[in-house]
Amino acid sequence: MVSDAGRTAADARHETRRRREQRTDAVLKLPFGERVTLECPECGQAFETIIASEPRTSPSFDSCPNWNCDAFFKFRSDGTESGPADAVSSRQAGLAQFSDD
Ligand SMILES: [Zn+2]
């Protein structure tokens, strides 16, 4: 479409995010980076999922795995994952020290 030519990738990402937020039927909270079993609040289907995207504060989206259910979820960290959010960066700093030898 010609009208999309001037749009930037950032605009497109923002639009996708906005559409997903509007579509969201339920917000499910789970520990970051851990595989957990959740239950769809719409149809009761149990399913396993994991959120491992960065940054942790950014929500993930997915639809219900039940083909007969069109529920759409937003996944958020519930803050109970192990370790502080900056654990990775401090570990990388330690590795950088070794690589200087
Ligand atoms: Zn469902």
Boltz pocket constraint, residues with backbone or C-beta under 6 A from the ligand:
constraints:
  - pocket:
      binder: B
      contacts: [[A, 40], [A, 41], [A, 42], [A, 43], [A, 44], [A, 45], [A, 64], [A, 65], [A, 66], [A, 69], [A, 70], [A, 71]]
      max_distance: 6.0
